[in-house]
Amino acid sequence: MRFAFDRPTPGAPRFTAYDEALVWVIVALLAIGLVMVYSASIAYAEADADTHNRFYYLVRHSIALTVALAVGWVAFQVPTAMWQRHASRLFMLAFVMLILVLVPGIGKVVNGSRRWVSLGIMNLQPSEIMKLAACLYAADFTTRKADYMHSITKGFVPMAAAVAVTGILLLMEPDFGAFAVVAVISMGTLFLGGINWRIFAALITVGGLSAVGLVMSSPYRMERVVGFLDPWQDPYGKGYQLSHSLIAFGRGEWFGVGLGNSVEKLFYLPEAHTDFLMAVIAEEFGFVGIAVVVGLFAWLVRRAFHIGMESKKLERFFQALVAQAIGIWIGWQAFINVGVNMGLLPTKGLTLPLLSYGGSAILANCIALAILLRIDWENRLLMRGYKV
């Protein structure tokens, strides 16, 4: 294994060829998340009978962020060729974890969902690890099967089967939101890898019909859709979360009510520091705050795709697809979360990447972005004539 700080050839730079702008955007998002998690969770933490500590969620989020950054630094040291070599094994590991979380006594049930495995100091959510594994595996599969992208049986069916089986496990938790993200990552990577457009069009049609079927077959999902269409019809029931999120957006207006001055986070808006963190940002910083956060995400996604295009020019096809898959993941999940908060999409339990409270999500995001930085770092060295 060659580490990032090794000298590939005499005179090669140690750590001077990294994307400083990308690093600062990531740091900005993580910093905003840290501040807003504290702001959104103060009331809940103080009122909790077990803690009575306003810093409870801030401390736990800070610990998770420290661990995630440390693991991300280690991930940056790993050459992308090694990630490619072990992509299938990582996917199988994540798959096994999805099975284990369903086993009584191993999986931890919270709010009726069995999505976590307790590790003592923190809970691990296998679905977040699966999102990372899906980026790597889909890129590896598409690279290996590049000659069969126009074949349904060899280029599409194997990947579709892997996604379908993964989806069954995620729906058993249940975690429809994670399934939607994994499916979009996998199919989006196949599309970028050159899959036949007719197959892709058929896939979109089948996927859309399947999503409608899943919603109609589940009473609680149907309730969420009905509440999304008209939250004011039942503001104390199905539309409770969304109605209070919309109130938060309305109170924020252009510049917000000021940091720490949100009213909706005071026991009105459930999950204010996790799924509905954007609503608190909107209330405290208004349209300007939302524009800044969305702008940072847009820049990050654009940069991920640009890194992917640079990799493709260097004929590093696995790296190109991984970079773009990470962009799809971050962009799609952020889009869903913001859309849910604004009432544009039905309520789904998906966190805002890099910002929301949650150790597993922060860990997976930091590892993914470390890999993205590593891809860019290797590209820069290759363009300067060095080996990686």
C-alpha positions in Angstrom: 0.0 0.0 0.0 1.3 3.5 -0.9 0.0 6.2 1.4 -0.8 9.8 0.4 2.2 11.2 2.1 4.6 8.8 0.4 6.8 10.2 -2.5 5.7 8.3 -5.6 8.8 9.4 -7.4 11.8 11.5 -6.4 10.8 15.1 -5.9 7.0 14.5 -5.9 4.9 16.8 -3.7 3.8 15.4 -0.3 0.4 17.0 0.3 0.4 20.0 -1.9 -1.8 18.9 -4.8 -5.1 18.7 -3.0 -8.3 20.7 -3.7 -8.2 23.4 -1.1 -11.6 24.9 -2.2 -13.3 21.5 -1.8 -11.8 21.0 1.6 -13.1 24.4 2.8 -16.6 23.8 1.4 -16.7 20.5 3.4 -15.4 22.2 6.5 -18.0 24.9 6.1 -20.8 22.4 5.9 -19.6 20.4 8.9 -19.2 23.6 10.9 -22.7 24.9 10.0 -24.0 21.5 11.0 -22.2 21.5 14.4 -23.6 25.0 15.2 -27.1 24.2 14.1 -27.3 20.8 15.8 -26.5 22.5 19.0 -29.0 25.3 18.4 -31.8 22.9 17.4 -31.3 20.4 20.2 -30.8 22.7 23.3 -34.5 22.5 24.4 -34.7 18.7 23.9 -31.5 18.1 25.7 -32.4 20.2 28.7 -35.9 18.7 29.0 -34.7 15.1 28.6 -35.2 13.3 32.0 -32.0 11.2 31.5 -29.7 14.1 30.7 -30.9 17.6 31.7 -27.8 18.7 29.9 -28.1 21.3 27.1 -24.8 20.2 25.6 -25.7 16.5 25.4 -26.3 16.4 21.6 -23.5 18.9 20.9 -21.0 16.7 22.8 -22.2 13.5 21.0 -22.2 15.1 17.6 -18.7 16.6 18.2 -17.4 13.1 19.2 -18.9 11.6 16.1 -17.5 14.3 13.9 -14.0 13.9 15.4 -14.2 10.1 14.8 -15.5 10.7 11.3 -12.7 13.1 10.4 -10.1 10.7 11.8 -11.5 7.8 9.8 -11.8 10.1 6.8 -8.1 10.9 7.0 -7.2 7.2 7.1 -9.5 6.7 4.1 -7.6 9.4 2.2 -4.4 7.4 2.6 -5.8 4.4 0.8 -5.1 4.4 -3.0 -8.2 4.3 -5.1 -6.9 1.1 -6.8 -7.3 -0.6 -3.4 -10.9 0.6 -3.1 -11.6 -0.8 -6.5 -10.0 -4.1 -5.6 -12.1 -4.6 -2.5 -15.4 -2.9 -3.7 -17.2 -6.3 -4.0 -16.1 -7.3 -0.5 -17.2 -4.0 1.0 -20.6 -4.4 -0.7 -21.0 -7.9 0.8 -19.9 -6.6 4.2 -22.6 -3.9 4.1 -25.1 -6.5 2.9 -24.3 -8.8 5.8 -24.7 -5.8 8.2 -28.2 -5.2 6.7 -29.1 -8.8 7.6 -27.6 -8.5 11.1 -29.6 -5.4 11.9 -32.8 -7.4 11.4 -31.8 -10.0 14.0 -33.6 -9.5 17.3 -31.0 -8.7 20.0 -28.6 -7.3 17.5 -30.7 -4.7 15.8 -31.9 -1.8 17.9 -35.5 -0.6 17.5 -36.1 3.2 17.6 -39.5 4.7 16.8 -40.7 1.4 15.4 -37.8 1.0 13.0 -35.0 -1.5 13.3 -32.1 0.4 11.7 -29.3 0.5 14.2 -26.7 -1.8 15.7 -25.5 -0.6 19.2 -21.7 -0.3 19.6 -21.8 1.0 23.1 -20.6 4.5 22.6 -22.6 5.0 19.4 -25.2 3.4 17.2 -24.1 2.2 13.7 -26.7 2.5 10.9 -25.8 -0.2 8.3 -27.9 1.6 5.6 -25.4 4.5 5.7 -22.5 2.1 5.1 -24.5 0.6 2.2 -24.8 4.0 0.5 -20.9 4.2 0.5 -20.6 0.6 -0.6 -23.1 1.1 -3.4 -21.0 4.0 -4.8 -17.9 1.8 -4.9 -19.6 -1.4 -6.1 -21.7 0.2 -8.8 -18.6 2.0 -10.2 -16.5 -1.3 -10.1 -19.4 -3.3 -11.7 -19.9 -0.7 -14.5 -16.1 -0.6 -15.2 -15.8 -4.4 -15.3 -18.9 -4.8 -17.5 -18.2 -1.8 -19.8 -18.5 -4.1 -22.9 -21.9 -5.3 -21.8 -23.7 -2.0 -21.1 -26.0 -2.6 -24.0 -27.0 -6.1 -22.8 -29.9 -6.5 -20.4 -28.8 -9.9 -19.1 -25.1 -9.1 -18.6 -25.1 -5.4 -18.0 -28.3 -4.6 -16.2 -29.9 -7.7 -14.6 -26.9 -8.5 -12.2 -26.8 -4.9 -10.8 -30.6 -4.7 -10.7 -30.8 -7.9 -8.7 -28.2 -6.7 -6.2 -30.2 -3.5 -5.7 -33.5 -5.4 -5.4 -32.2 -7.7 -2.7 -30.7 -4.8 -0.9 -34.0 -3.0 -1.2 -35.9 -5.9 0.3 -33.6 -5.8 3.4 -33.9 -2.0 3.7 -37.7 -2.1 3.4 -37.8 -4.7 6.2 -36.3 -2.2 8.6 -38.3 -0.3 7.2 -36.1 2.4 5.5 -37.7 3.5 2.2 -35.6 6.6 2.1 -32.3 4.7 2.2 -33.5 2.4 -0.5 -34.4 5.3 -2.8 -30.8 6.7 -2.3 -29.1 3.4 -3.0 -31.2 2.7 -6.0 -30.5 6.2 -7.5 -26.8 5.9 -6.8 -26.6 2.4 -8.5 -28.8 3.2 -11.5 -27.3 6.7 -12.0 -23.8 5.1 -12.1 -25.0 2.6 -14.7 -26.4 5.5 -16.8 -23.1 7.5 -16.5 -21.2 4.3 -17.4 -23.0 4.1 -20.8 -26.0 1.8 -20.3 -28.3 1.6 -23.3 -30.8 4.5 -23.0 -33.8 2.2 -23.8 -32.9 0.0 -20.9 -32.5 3.1 -18.7 -35.9 4.5 -19.8 -37.6 1.2 -19.1 -35.8 1.2 -15.7 -37.1 4.7 -14.8 -40.6 3.6 -15.8 -40.5 0.4 -13.8 -38.9 2.2 -10.8 -41.6 4.8 -10.8 -44.4 2.3 -10.9 -42.7 0.2 -8.2 -42.4 3.3 -5.9 -46.1 4.0 -6.4 -46.9 0.4 -5.6 -44.8 0.4 -2.4 -46.6 3.6 -1.3 -50.0 2.3 -2.0 -49.3 -1.1 -0.3 -48.2 0.5 2.9 -50.7 2.4 5.1 -48.1 4.5 6.9 -46.5 5.5 3.6 -49.9 6.4 2.2 -50.6 8.5 5.3 -47.3 10.4 4.7 -48.3 11.1 1.1 -51.8 12.3 2.1 -50.3 14.5 4.8 -47.8 15.9 2.3 -50.5 16.9 -0.2 -52.5 18.9 2.4 -50.7 19.1 5.8 -53.3 21.7 7.0 -56.1 19.1 6.7 -54.8 17.3 9.8 -52.2 19.7 11.3 -52.2 17.8 14.6 -51.9 14.4 13.0 -50.5 13.3 9.6 -49.5 16.9 8.7 -48.0 17.8 12.1 -44.3 17.8 11.2 -44.7 19.4 7.8 -47.0 22.1 9.0 -44.6 23.2 11.7 -41.7 23.0 9.2 -43.6 25.3 6.9 -44.3 27.7 9.8 -40.5 27.8 10.5 -39.8 28.7 6.8 -42.5 31.4 7.0 -41.1 32.9 10.2 -37.6 33.1 8.7 -38.5 35.4 5.8 -35.4 36.9 4.2 -32.8 37.1 7.0 -34.3 34.9 9.8 -35.0 35.6 13.5 -31.4 35.1 14.5 -29.2 32.2 15.7 -30.8 30.5 18.7 -34.1 32.4 18.4 -36.1 29.7 16.7 -39.5 29.0 18.3 -40.4 25.9 16.3 -37.5 23.9 17.8 -39.0 24.4 21.3 -40.9 21.1 21.2 -43.1 22.1 18.2 -41.0 20.6 15.4 -40.1 16.9 16.0 -36.6 15.7 15.0 -35.5 19.3 14.7 -31.8 18.4 15.0 -32.0 15.4 12.5 -34.4 15.2 9.6 -35.8 18.8 9.9 -32.6 20.7 10.6 -33.1 22.8 7.4 -36.3 24.1 8.9 -34.4 25.5 11.9 -31.8 27.0 9.6 -34.6 28.6 7.6 -36.2 30.1 10.7 -33.0 31.4 12.2 -31.3 32.6 9.0 -34.1 32.9 6.5 -33.8 32.7 2.8 -30.2 33.9 2.9 -29.2 31.0 5.2 -31.0 28.5 2.9 -29.3 29.9 -0.2 -25.9 29.6 1.4 -26.4 25.9 2.4 -27.9 25.0 -0.9 -25.2 26.9 -2.7 -22.5 24.9 -0.8 -24.1 21.6 -1.7 -24.5 22.7 -5.4 -20.8 23.6 -5.5 -19.8 20.3 -3.9 -21.9 18.2 -6.3 -20.6 20.2 -9.3 -17.0 19.7 -8.2 -17.6 16.0 -7.7 -18.8 15.7 -11.3 -15.9 17.8 -12.5 -13.4 15.5 -10.7 -15.2 12.6 -12.4 -14.7 14.2 -15.9 -11.0 14.8 -15.2 -10.6 11.2 -14.2 -12.3 10.1 -17.4 -9.9 12.2 -19.5 -7.1 10.4 -17.7 -8.7 7.0 -18.5 -9.4 6.3 -14.8 -12.9 5.1 -15.4 -13.5 3.5 -11.9 -12.4 6.7 -10.2 -14.5 8.8 -12.6 -17.7 6.8 -11.7 -16.9 6.8 -8.0 -16.5 10.6 -7.9 -19.8 11.1 -9.8 -21.6 8.5 -7.7 -20.6 10.4 -4.6 -21.9 13.6 -6.2 -25.2 11.8 -6.9 -25.4 10.5 -3.4 -24.8 13.9 -1.7 -26.9 15.8 -4.2 -29.9 13.5 -4.2 -30.1 13.0 -0.5 -29.7 16.8 0.1 -32.4 17.4 -2.5 -34.8 15.0 -0.8 -34.2 16.4 2.7 -34.6 20.0 1.6 -37.7 19.1 -0.5 -39.3 17.3 2.5 -38.6 20.3 4.8 -40.1 22.7 2.2 -43.2 20.5 1.6 -42.2 19.7 -2.0 -41.8 15.9 -1.2 -43.5 13.5 1.1 -42.0 13.2 4.6 -39.0 10.7 4.6 -36.5 9.9 7.3 -33.4 11.1 5.5 -30.8 13.4 7.2 -29.2 16.4 5.6 -25.7 15.2 4.6 -22.8 16.6 6.7 -25.2 18.7 8.8 -27.8 16.6 10.6 -27.2 14.9 13.9 -26.2 11.3 13.4 -22.9 9.5 13.8 -23.2 6.9 11.1 -24.3 9.4 8.4 -21.4 11.8 9.3 -18.9 8.8 9.2 -20.1 7.6 5.8 -20.1 11.1 4.4 -16.6 11.9 5.6 -15.2 8.6 4.2 -16.9 9.2 0.8 -15.6 12.8 0.6 -12.1 11.6 1.6 -12.2 9.2 -1.3 -13.3 12.0 -3.6 -10.4 14.2 -2.4 -8.0 11.2 -2.9 -9.3 10.8 -6.5 -8.6 14.5 -7.2 -5.2 14.3 -5.5 -4.2 11.3 -7.7 -5.5 13.1 -10.8 -3.4 16.2 -10.0 -0.2 14.1 -9.5 -0.8 12.2 -12.8 -1.3 15.5 -14.7 2.0 16.7 -13.3 3.8 13.5 -14.5 4.0 11.6 -11.3 2.9 8.0 -10.6 0.3 7.1 -8.1 
